[in-house]
Amino acid sequence: MKLLGFDHIALCAKDPKATAEWYIKYLGFKLEFVNDMGVYYISAGDSVMLEIMAPQKGLDPDGAPNAIGFKHIAIVPEDFDSAVAELQAAGIGAQSKPSKRDDGYCAFFFKDPDGNVVHFAKWANDRRMFQK
């Protein structure tokens, strides 16, 4: 499988808005968007994205309820379907079923041997991150 690079790192915060504002004010990030669940997506250039969310008890596929801090890393596979099939064939434990949204976004969560959550993230245009 070929990986194109990282898509984002997700963090849980007590106050996602305040945390996003801190990264914007002190580290020069910019707000990309806030989804309907109050998750903030901020970026520093085309290749660095943070997803900042509140703990979502019962909704997180990737961590203990109400945990603050690191949630998952998101990696972009060149071919989403093939990469998911390869992991499934290898018996890698999935945290979720592969999902695809109408806007072309695909997601699949699984764990590494130490229990860290990895997320395959694939956007319709890969957020222009890997264009040359």
N, C-alpha and C positions, 0 to 999 in steps of 0.2 A: 504494500500500500504506500502511496506517496502522500505525504503531508505538506501542505503549503506553508503553514506557520501557525502562530497563535491568533485566535480571534479576540479573546478577552479573558480577564481574571475576574471572578465574582467574589464580592465581599458582603458579609452581613453587617449591618450597622444598626445601632439603637435608633438613630435618626438619619435615614438615608439622605434627606435633603440637606441637612447640616453637613454631613460627611462629604457629599458631592460638592457643596459650596466651598468646603475647606480645600479640596483638591483643585478646584477652579481658582480660588483666590491665591493659594500659596504655591501651587505647582504648575499653573498655566493650562490646566485642562479646560475643555469647553463642553458645554452641555450639548449632547446629540439629541436625546429625547427622554421623556418620562412616559412609561407605559401606563395602562389603566389600573395596574396594581401598585403604582407608586414606586416602581423600580427605576432608578436613575442610570442612564448610560452616558458616560462622559469619555472624552477622548483627548489624547495628546498626539496629534498627527494622525495619519491614516493607519498606523500599525499598532497603536496602543489604546486599548479600550478597557475601561473598568465598568462593571455592572454592580451597582450598589443597591442592596435590598434590605428590607426589614425581615427578621425571622418570620417564617410562615409555617406555623405548626400544622402538620398534616399535609402540607403542600410541597415541602422540599424533598426532592428525590435524592438530595446530596448532603445530608447532615442531620445532626441532632436538632430537635425542635429548640428554638430560641437560642441557638448558638450564635455568637458574635465572632466575626473574623473571617478567615479564608473559607470559601465555600467550594469552589471548583476552578479548574483551568479549562478553557475551551480551545480546542485545536481544530484547524480547518483541513479536512481531507480533500484531496483533489477530486475523488469520486466518492460521494457520501454513501451511496447504496453499496458499492463494492467494499468500502472500508467497514461498514456495519456488518455485512455478510461475513467478512474475513474474521472479525472478532467473535461473531456468533459461532462460526465453524470451529474456532479455537476453544470454545467453551468459556469465554470471558463473561463473567457475571454482569448482566445488565441491571441498571437501576431503573430504567424506563424502556418502553417500546420506542422504536424510531418514530419520530413525528415530523410531519410536513405541513406547513401553513400555506394558505392561499397566496401569500406574497413571495413564496419561494424559499422561506427559511426552513431549514431542517435541523433537528436536534436529536441527540442520542447520548444518554448518560450511562457510564460504567465506572468500575473501580479498578485501580492499580493494585498490585500485590499488598501494599501497605494500607489499603482502604481509602486512599485519596481518590476523590471523585474527578473523573475526566469527562469532558463534554465535547462530543463532535458537534461543531456548529458550521452550518453551510448556508450562506446567503446567496440569493439569486445572482448578485454581481460581486460577491466576496468583499463588499464594502470598498472596492477599488484598491484593496491592500496589496494585491499581488500582481497588479498590472505593471508592465515594464514600459 
